[in-house]
Amino acid sequence: MSQELKEDTHGGVETVEDAGASPARQARDQGAGHSDEDLSVWECVKQNPKAIFYSFLMSVGPTAFGFDNLVVGLVASMPGFQMVFGDMIGGKLFIPSLWLALWNAMTAVGIMVGAVTNGYVQDRFGRRWSFSLGGAIATVGIAICYISDRRESLADRRNNFLGGKIALGAGLGIFQATSQTYISEIAPAKIRGPLLSSYTLMNVVGQLIGTSIVYARVTMLERASYQVPIATQWAFSGAIMLIGLIIPESPIYYLKKNNMDKAARCYSRLYHGTDHSAAITRMKETLDYEKANELHGKQSSLLLECFRGVNWRRTRIAILAVSLQQCLGMSYVGHCAYILQQAGMAASKSLMLMQVAISVGLPANIISWFLMATLGRRTIILYSTIAVGFLWLASGIAGCFPSSHTALWFVGVAMIIIMFTFGLGVGGAYPVLAAEVSASQLRAQTQGIAYMTGGFSTWLFSFVVPYMFNTDEGNLGARTGFVFAALCALGAVVVFVEFPETKGRSYRELDEMFDMGVKARKFGSFVFGDEARAEDAKEEP
């Protein structure tokens, strides 16, 4: 068949190929401009500088998330912090397992609350105001943490620090989910994967900044040693509030309110020299398709709609994608420096290994952009999960020799390789997959639910893991690697059964494939118009 019509492709839209093609190919989900299929990646980058710029501005949210999330685990390894908030057993300072667990776990509770309420906030007030709100709440939480050491009693200091972490977590949950919703709605389809994956890249940048600041001050014994890392968080929360005020609103927000004029004005700020009317029309068509075919005209809560019919499958995949990182031991890696110290390694050396482990995540994440474009999201998630499982098994075996200096260094090096392998696959691809499987009508709600559940998994692991490895409880130390090896095996099974391949698919195509009930492992090879292959690809009723 001859190619009769080419549609523009900003915001996730691709080419309409044939006059006889499927509806998914004849009604693309978003955008205007030149065809993605006619553009190289570099040409797409040059054509969309403003959309890319605003996407990276929103990535300040993940940077703050990475920094804030790591600070508790890192400052707990600082002797200055342990002197103010810790106890002493056998002449050695340490933070009790209960408080390590509470500080991490209740931060996750705050993230859950912020994320689950964020869907309503985004749809009620817009993506940009939601982002600023998260920054404002985080600012308050940081202030509470900063002044917590001024209380007289140890219990009061610990409780105040806990209260600050809960408030900070609520702010993190809000701007974490908002950033992914916004980027997924404005990113050009050709580079949607790297822009969404920048979530992990910037998360690692935040962790690296936090590790560097702590490493530079770990030998100090005064309170200023840990106060500076805590105060540094204000720079991120302040930037988040400012960014929310200057970015253009997502056109999808106004289209869902049937305000075509404001949607067009926002679109003109995001893209240069494109046919705004055609782009807005295509965006509206996708929203209308989803409303008719997925929401079925229901007027009930959009949050509840995420758990009904085909939307539940899409929500479930997003939840599993965001939560998978905990099965790969990311909460445990955050305590790497503390664990190595308890096993006898010097604080400076343990933090140096932690710094290297985080640093390797940067090139790994960038490499994952190319792996996603060639191998696909599902493939690299699956194989990186399996590889990390074997690495945890090796780390657990080394942990069986606690008196061996060589085994101790092997555990530290294994952490570095684990972070690199994680970044190559799961770390780079999970935020992309979680955003791409979401329906446009329900994206804010789905992302909120996914990151709320991710917060719950973080809470669960953050609370339980210190009891596994810490000296005063399970005392497993590096043998905790056996636990995560088993969880990686379970995670690999989940990925194989549940995760579809979304590479190269427009949002409208994904809508139709989910509506048709295509099996997860058949998404990559599914062909519209080939009835025999399409029928074989469907799930059993």
C-alpha positions as CSV (number, residue, x, y, z in Angstrom):
1,M,0.0,0.0,0.0
2,S,1.2,3.5,-0.7
3,Q,2.1,5.9,2.0
4,E,-0.6,8.5,1.8
5,L,-0.3,10.6,4.9
6,K,2.5,11.7,7.3
7,E,1.6,13.1,10.6
8,D,3.8,15.1,12.9
9,T,5.4,13.6,15.9
10,H,6.1,15.8,18.9
11,G,5.0,14.5,22.3
12,G,5.2,10.9,21.5
13,V,3.6,10.8,18.0
14,E,5.0,8.9,15.1
15,T,4.2,8.4,11.4
16,V,0.9,7.5,10.0
17,E,2.1,5.1,7.4
18,D,-0.6,3.7,5.1
19,A,-4.1,4.6,4.0
20,G,-5.0,1.0,4.9
21,A,-3.1,0.8,8.2
22,S,-4.7,0.2,11.6
23,P,-6.5,2.9,13.5
24,A,-3.4,3.0,15.7
25,R,-1.3,4.1,12.7
26,Q,-4.0,6.4,11.4
27,A,-4.7,8.4,14.6
28,R,-1.4,9.0,16.4
29,D,-1.5,10.0,20.0
30,Q,0.2,13.3,20.1
31,G,2.2,16.0,18.4
32,A,3.2,17.9,15.3
33,G,6.3,18.5,13.4
34,H,8.3,16.2,11.1
35,S,7.9,12.5,11.1
36,D,10.1,10.7,13.6
37,E,10.7,8.0,11.1
38,D,12.3,10.6,8.8
39,L,14.5,12.0,11.5
40,S,17.7,10.7,13.1
41,V,17.9,11.0,16.9
42,W,20.3,13.9,16.5
43,E,17.9,15.7,14.1
44,C,15.0,15.1,16.6
45,V,17.2,16.7,19.3
46,K,17.9,19.7,17.2
47,Q,14.2,20.1,16.3
48,N,13.0,20.0,19.9
49,P,15.4,22.0,22.1
50,K,12.7,23.6,24.3
51,A,10.9,20.3,25.1
52,I,14.3,18.7,25.9
53,F,15.3,21.7,28.0
54,Y,12.1,21.6,30.1
55,S,12.4,17.9,30.5
56,F,15.8,18.3,32.0
57,L,14.6,21.1,34.2
58,M,12.0,18.7,35.6
59,S,14.9,16.2,36.3
60,V,16.0,18.4,39.2
61,G,13.2,16.5,41.0
62,P,14.9,13.1,40.7
63,T,18.2,14.7,41.5
64,A,16.8,15.9,44.8
65,F,15.1,12.6,45.4
66,G,18.5,10.7,45.0
67,F,20.3,13.2,47.2
68,D,17.6,13.2,50.0
69,N,17.0,9.5,49.9
70,L,20.7,8.7,50.4
71,V,21.5,11.3,53.1
72,V,20.0,9.3,56.0
73,G,22.0,6.2,55.2
74,L,25.2,8.2,54.7
75,V,25.0,10.6,57.7
76,A,24.3,7.5,59.8
77,S,27.9,6.4,58.9
78,M,29.4,9.7,60.1
79,P,31.0,9.6,63.5
80,G,29.8,13.2,64.2
81,F,26.1,12.1,63.6
82,Q,26.6,9.0,65.6
83,M,27.9,11.0,68.6
84,V,24.6,13.0,68.7
85,F,22.0,10.5,67.6
86,G,23.7,7.1,68.4
87,D,24.4,4.7,71.2
88,M,27.6,2.9,72.2
89,I,28.2,-0.8,72.6
90,G,31.6,-2.2,73.5
91,G,33.3,1.1,72.8
92,K,31.8,1.4,69.3
93,L,29.3,4.0,68.2
94,F,26.3,2.8,66.2
95,I,22.7,3.8,65.3
96,P,20.2,1.3,66.7
97,S,18.4,-0.8,64.1
98,L,15.0,0.5,65.2
99,W,16.0,4.1,64.4
100,L,17.8,3.3,61.2
101,A,14.7,1.5,60.1
102,L,12.3,4.2,61.2
103,W,14.2,7.0,59.5
104,N,14.2,5.2,56.2
105,A,10.8,3.6,56.4
106,M,8.9,6.6,57.5
107,T,10.5,8.7,54.8
108,A,8.9,6.1,52.5
109,V,5.6,6.5,54.2
110,G,5.8,10.2,53.4
111,I,6.6,9.4,49.8
112,M,3.6,7.1,49.6
113,V,1.2,9.9,50.9
114,G,2.7,12.5,48.6
115,A,2.6,10.2,45.6
116,V,-1.0,8.9,46.0
117,T,-2.5,12.4,46.6
118,N,-0.4,13.8,43.7
119,G,-2.7,12.4,41.0
120,Y,-5.6,14.6,42.2
121,V,-3.3,17.6,42.8
122,Q,-1.9,17.3,39.2
123,D,-5.3,17.1,37.6
124,R,-6.8,19.8,39.8
125,F,-4.0,22.4,39.7
126,G,-1.7,21.3,37.0
127,R,1.7,19.7,36.7
128,R,3.8,22.8,37.3
129,W,2.0,23.8,40.6
130,S,2.2,20.3,41.8
131,F,5.9,20.3,41.3
132,S,6.3,23.6,43.2
133,L,4.1,22.3,46.0
134,G,6.4,19.2,46.4
135,G,9.4,21.5,46.7
136,A,7.7,23.7,49.4
137,I,6.8,20.7,51.5
138,A,10.3,19.3,51.2
139,T,11.7,22.6,52.3
140,V,9.8,22.4,55.6
141,G,10.9,18.8,56.2
142,I,14.5,19.7,55.7
143,A,14.2,22.6,58.2
144,I,12.8,20.2,60.8
145,C,15.7,17.7,60.3
146,Y,18.2,20.5,60.5
147,I,17.2,21.8,63.9
148,S,16.4,18.3,65.4
149,D,19.8,18.1,67.1
150,R,19.0,21.1,69.2
151,R,16.7,19.2,71.5
152,E,18.0,18.2,74.9
153,S,17.1,14.5,75.1
154,L,18.3,11.8,72.7
155,A,14.7,10.6,72.2
156,D,13.5,14.0,71.3
157,R,16.4,14.5,68.8
158,R,15.6,11.2,67.1
159,N,11.8,11.9,67.0
160,N,12.2,15.3,65.6
161,F,14.6,14.0,62.9
162,L,11.9,11.3,62.1
163,G,9.2,14.0,61.8
164,G,11.3,15.9,59.4
165,K,12.0,12.8,57.3
166,I,8.2,12.2,57.0
167,A,7.5,15.7,55.8
168,L,10.5,15.5,53.4
169,G,9.2,12.2,52.1
170,A,5.8,13.7,51.3
171,G,7.5,16.4,49.2
172,L,9.7,13.8,47.4
173,G,6.6,11.7,46.5
174,I,4.9,14.7,44.9
175,F,7.6,16.0,42.7
176,Q,8.9,12.5,41.9
177,A,5.7,11.4,40.3
178,T,5.0,14.9,38.8
179,S,8.3,14.9,36.9
180,Q,7.7,11.6,35.2
181,T,4.1,12.5,34.3
182,Y,5.2,15.8,32.8
183,I,8.2,14.4,30.8
184,S,6.1,11.5,29.4
185,E,3.5,14.0,28.1
186,I,5.9,16.4,26.4
187,A,8.8,14.2,25.2
188,P,9.2,13.7,21.5
189,A,8.6,10.0,20.7
190,K,12.1,9.4,19.1
191,I,13.9,10.4,22.3
192,R,11.1,9.6,24.9
193,G,13.2,6.7,26.3
194,P,16.3,8.7,27.2
195,L,14.3,11.7,28.5
196,L,12.2,9.4,30.8
197,S,15.4,7.4,31.7
198,S,17.0,10.7,32.8
199,Y,15.0,10.1,36.0
200,T,17.6,7.5,37.0
201,L,20.5,9.4,35.7
202,M,19.7,12.5,37.7
203,N,18.8,10.3,40.7
204,V,22.4,9.0,40.5
205,V,23.7,12.5,40.1
206,G,21.9,13.4,43.4
207,Q,23.3,10.4,45.1
208,L,26.8,11.2,43.9
209,I,26.6,14.8,45.1
210,G,25.4,13.6,48.5
211,T,28.2,11.0,48.8
212,S,30.8,13.5,47.8
213,I,29.7,16.0,50.4
214,V,29.6,13.4,53.2
215,Y,32.9,11.9,52.1
216,A,34.6,15.3,52.4
217,R,33.3,15.7,56.0
218,V,33.3,12.2,57.4
219,T,36.4,12.7,59.6
220,M,34.9,15.8,61.3
221,L,33.5,15.1,64.8
222,E,31.5,18.3,65.3
223,R,27.8,18.8,64.4
224,A,28.6,20.8,61.3
225,S,29.9,17.6,59.7
226,Y,26.3,16.3,59.1
227,Q,24.5,19.6,59.2
228,V,26.0,20.7,55.9
229,P,24.7,17.7,53.9
230,I,21.3,18.2,55.4
231,A,21.3,22.0,54.6
232,T,22.4,21.3,51.1
233,Q,19.0,19.8,50.4
234,W,17.5,23.3,50.5
235,A,19.3,24.2,47.2
236,F,17.3,21.4,45.5
237,S,14.0,22.1,47.1
238,G,14.4,25.8,46.3
239,A,15.2,25.1,42.7
240,I,12.2,22.8,42.4
241,M,9.8,25.6,43.6
242,L,11.4,28.0,41.1
243,I,11.2,25.5,38.2
244,G,7.5,24.9,38.8
245,L,6.9,28.6,38.3
246,I,8.8,29.0,35.0
247,I,8.0,25.9,33.0
248,P,5.0,25.8,30.6
249,E,2.0,23.6,31.7
250,S,1.6,20.3,29.9
251,P,-0.9,20.7,27.0
252,I,-2.5,17.4,28.1
253,Y,-3.7,19.1,31.4
254,Y,-5.6,21.7,29.5
255,L,-7.0,19.3,26.9
256,K,-8.4,17.1,29.7
257,K,-10.3,20.3,30.7
258,N,-11.3,21.0,27.1
259,N,-9.4,24.2,27.0
260,M,-8.0,24.1,23.5
261,D,-6.7,27.7,23.5
262,K,-4.5,27.3,26.6
263,A,-3.3,23.9,25.4
264,A,-2.2,25.5,22.1
265,R,-0.4,28.3,23.9
266,C,1.5,25.8,26.1
267,Y,2.3,23.7,23.1
268,S,3.8,26.8,21.3
269,R,6.1,27.3,24.3
270,L,7.3,23.7,24.1
271,Y,7.9,23.3,20.4
272,H,9.1,25.7,17.7
273,G,7.8,26.1,14.2
274,T,5.2,23.4,14.2
275,D,1.6,23.0,13.3
276,H,-0.1,23.6,16.7
277,S,-3.6,22.9,15.5
278,A,-2.8,19.5,14.1
279,A,-0.8,18.5,17.2
280,I,-3.6,19.5,19.6
281,T,-6.1,17.7,17.5
282,R,-4.1,14.5,17.6
283,M,-3.6,14.8,21.4
284,K,-7.3,15.2,21.8
285,E,-8.1,12.2,19.7
286,T,-6.0,10.0,21.9
287,L,-7.7,11.2,25.0
288,D,-11.1,10.7,23.5
289,Y,-10.2,7.2,22.3
290,E,-9.1,6.2,25.8
291,K,-12.1,7.8,27.4
292,A,-14.4,5.9,25.1
293,N,-12.6,2.5,24.9
294,E,-11.0,2.3,28.3
295,L,-13.0,4.4,30.7
296,H,-16.2,3.4,29.0
297,G,-17.9,6.7,29.9
298,K,-17.8,6.1,33.6
299,Q,-18.0,9.2,35.8
300,S,-16.5,7.5,38.9
301,S,-13.1,8.4,40.4
302,L,-10.2,8.3,38.0
303,L,-8.1,6.8,40.8
304,L,-10.5,3.8,41.1
305,E,-10.6,3.5,37.3
306,C,-6.9,2.6,37.4
307,F,-7.9,-0.7,39.1
308,R,-10.7,-1.7,36.6
309,G,-10.5,-3.8,33.5
310,V,-7.5,-3.3,31.2
311,N,-6.4,-0.3,33.2
312,W,-5.6,-2.6,36.1
313,R,-3.1,-4.5,34.0
314,R,-1.4,-1.2,33.0
315,T,-1.4,0.0,36.6
316,R,0.0,-3.3,37.8
317,I,2.9,-3.2,35.3
318,A,3.7,0.3,36.4
319,I,3.6,-0.7,40.1
320,L,5.9,-3.7,39.5
321,A,8.3,-1.7,37.4
322,V,8.8,1.0,40.1
323,S,9.0,-1.6,42.9
324,L,11.4,-4.0,41.2
325,Q,14.5,-2.0,42.2
326,Q,13.9,-3.0,45.8
327,C,14.1,-6.7,44.9
328,L,17.5,-5.9,43.4
329,G,18.7,-4.6,46.7
330,M,18.9,-0.9,46.3
331,S,17.8,-0.2,49.8
332,Y,20.6,-2.5,51.0
333,V,23.2,-0.8,48.8
334,G,22.4,2.5,50.4
335,H,23.7,1.1,53.7
336,C,26.9,-0.3,52.1
337,A,29.3,2.2,53.8
338,Y,27.7,1.5,57.2
339,I,27.8,-2.3,56.7
340,L,31.5,-2.3,55.7
341,Q,32.3,-0.1,58.7
342,Q,30.7,-2.5,61.1
343,A,32.7,-5.3,59.5
344,G,35.9,-3.4,60.3
345,M,36.6,-1.2,57.3
346,A,37.7,2.4,57.9
347,A,34.9,5.0,57.4
348,S,36.9,6.9,54.7
349,K,37.5,3.7,52.7
350,S,33.9,2.5,53.0
351,L,32.6,5.9,51.8
352,M,35.1,5.9,48.9
353,L,33.8,2.5,47.7
354,M,30.2,3.9,48.1
355,Q,31.2,6.9,46.0
356,V,32.6,4.7,43.2
357,A,29.6,2.4,43.3
358,I,27.3,5.4,42.7
359,S,29.6,7.0,40.1
360,V,29.5,4.0,37.8
361,G,25.7,4.4,37.7
362,L,26.1,7.5,35.5
363,P,27.8,5.8,32.5
364,A,25.7,2.7,33.0
365,N,22.5,4.8,32.7
366,I,23.7,6.6,29.5
367,I,24.6,3.2,28.0
368,S,21.1,2.0,28.8
369,W,19.6,4.6,26.5
370,F,21.3,2.9,23.6
371,L,20.4,-0.6,24.9
372,M,16.7,0.5,25.2
373,A,16.7,1.7,21.6
374,T,18.3,-1.5,20.2
375,L,17.3,-4.4,22.6
376,G,14.2,-2.9,24.1
377,R,12.9,-2.1,27.6
378,R,11.7,-5.6,28.6
379,T,14.9,-7.4,27.4
380,I,17.4,-5.2,29.4
381,I,15.3,-5.3,32.5
382,L,15.1,-9.1,32.4
383,Y,18.8,-9.8,31.9
384,S,20.0,-7.2,34.3
385,T,17.7,-8.6,37.0
386,I,19.2,-12.1,36.4
387,A,22.8,-10.7,36.4
388,V,22.3,-8.8,39.6
389,G,21.0,-11.9,41.2
390,F,24.2,-13.8,40.5
391,L,26.3,-10.9,41.9
392,W,24.3,-10.9,45.1
393,L,24.9,-14.6,45.4
394,A,28.6,-14.1,45.1
395,S,28.5,-11.3,47.7
396,G,26.6,-13.5,50.1
397,I,29.2,-16.2,49.7
398,A,32.0,-13.7,50.5
399,G,30.0,-12.6,53.5
400,C,30.5,-16.1,55.0
401,F,34.1,-15.2,55.6
402,P,33.8,-12.1,57.9
403,S,37.4,-12.3,59.1
404,S,38.9,-12.2,55.7
405,H,40.2,-8.8,54.5
406,T,40.0,-10.0,50.9
407,A,36.3,-11.1,51.3
408,L,35.5,-7.7,52.8
409,W,36.9,-5.9,49.8
410,F,35.2,-8.3,47.4
411,V,31.9,-7.3,49.0
412,G,32.7,-3.6,48.3
413,V,33.7,-4.3,44.7
414,A,30.6,-6.4,44.2
415,M,28.5,-3.4,45.2
416,I,30.2,-1.4,42.5
417,I,29.5,-4.0,39.8
418,I,25.9,-4.4,41.0
419,M,25.2,-0.7,40.7
420,F,26.7,-0.7,37.2
421,T,24.6,-3.7,36.1
422,F,21.5,-2.3,37.7
423,G,22.0,1.0,35.8
424,L,22.5,-0.8,32.5
425,G,19.0,-2.4,32.7
426,V,16.5,-2.0,35.5
427,G,17.7,1.4,36.6
428,G,17.6,2.9,33.2
429,A,14.5,1.3,31.9
430,Y,12.0,1.0,34.8
431,P,10.8,4.7,34.8
432,V,10.5,4.6,31.0
433,L,8.3,1.4,31.1
434,A,6.2,2.7,34.0
435,A,5.4,5.9,32.2
436,E,4.8,4.3,28.7
437,V,2.3,1.7,29.9
438,S,0.1,4.4,31.5
439,A,-3.0,5.5,29.7
440,S,-2.9,9.3,28.8
441,Q,-6.2,9.9,30.6
442,L,-5.0,8.2,33.7
443,R,-1.3,8.9,33.6
444,A,-1.1,11.2,36.6
445,Q,-3.2,8.8,38.7
446,T,-1.2,5.7,37.5
447,Q,2.1,7.4,38.2
448,G,0.9,8.4,41.6
449,I,-0.2,4.9,42.5
450,A,3.0,3.4,41.1
451,Y,5.3,5.6,43.0
452,M,3.1,5.3,46.1
453,T,3.5,1.5,45.9
454,G,7.2,2.0,45.2
455,G,7.3,4.1,48.4
456,F,5.6,1.2,50.2
457,S,8.2,-1.3,48.9
458,T,10.9,1.2,50.0
459,W,9.3,1.5,53.4
460,L,9.1,-2.3,53.8
461,F,12.7,-3.0,52.8
462,S,14.1,0.1,54.6
463,F,12.5,-1.2,57.8
464,V,13.4,-4.8,57.5
465,V,16.9,-4.7,55.9
466,P,18.6,-3.0,58.9
467,Y,17.3,-5.8,61.1
468,M,18.9,-8.3,58.7
469,F,22.4,-6.9,58.6
470,N,22.9,-4.8,61.8
471,T,25.0,-5.9,64.7
472,D,22.3,-5.8,67.4
473,E,19.8,-7.9,65.5
474,G,20.1,-10.4,62.6
475,N,23.9,-9.7,62.3
476,L,23.9,-11.2,58.7
477,G,26.2,-8.5,57.4
478,A,27.2,-9.2,53.8
479,R,25.4,-12.6,53.9
480,T,22.2,-10.5,53.3
481,G,23.2,-11.0,49.7
482,F,21.6,-14.4,49.7
483,V,18.2,-12.9,50.4
484,F,18.5,-10.5,47.5
485,A,19.7,-13.3,45.2
486,A,16.5,-15.1,45.9
487,L,14.4,-11.9,45.3
488,C,16.1,-11.3,42.0
489,A,15.1,-14.8,40.8
490,L,11.5,-14.0,41.8
491,G,11.8,-10.6,40.1
492,A,13.0,-12.2,36.8
493,V,9.9,-14.4,36.7
494,V,7.6,-11.4,37.2
495,V,9.4,-9.5,34.5
496,F,9.0,-12.4,32.0
497,V,5.3,-12.8,32.7
498,E,4.1,-9.2,33.2
499,F,6.4,-6.7,31.4
500,P,5.6,-5.9,27.8
501,E,8.0,-4.4,25.2
502,T,7.0,-0.8,24.5
503,K,10.0,0.1,22.3
504,G,8.9,1.9,19.1
505,R,5.2,2.0,20.0
506,S,3.1,5.1,20.1
507,Y,0.7,5.7,23.0
508,R,-2.2,5.0,20.7
509,E,-0.7,1.7,19.6
510,L,-0.2,0.7,23.2
511,D,-3.8,1.6,23.9
512,E,-5.1,-0.8,21.2
513,M,-2.7,-3.6,22.2
514,F,-3.7,-3.5,25.8
515,D,-7.4,-3.4,24.7
516,M,-6.8,-6.4,22.6
517,G,-5.2,-8.3,25.5
518,V,-1.9,-9.0,23.8
519,K,0.5,-11.2,25.9
520,A,3.4,-9.3,27.5
521,R,6.0,-11.4,25.7
522,K,4.3,-10.8,22.3
523,F,4.3,-7.0,22.4
524,G,7.6,-6.7,20.7
525,S,6.6,-8.8,17.7
526,F,3.0,-7.8,17.4
527,V,1.9,-6.7,13.9
528,F,-1.3,-4.7,13.3
529,G,-3.3,-6.1,10.4
530,D,-1.9,-9.6,10.5
531,E,-5.0,-11.3,12.0
532,A,-3.5,-14.7,12.5
533,R,-0.4,-13.5,14.4
534,A,-2.5,-11.0,16.3
535,E,-4.9,-13.7,17.5
536,D,-2.0,-15.9,18.5
537,A,-0.5,-13.0,20.5
538,K,-3.6,-12.5,22.7
539,E,-3.8,-13.7,26.3
540,E,-6.2,-16.5,27.1
541,P,-9.6,-15.1,28.4
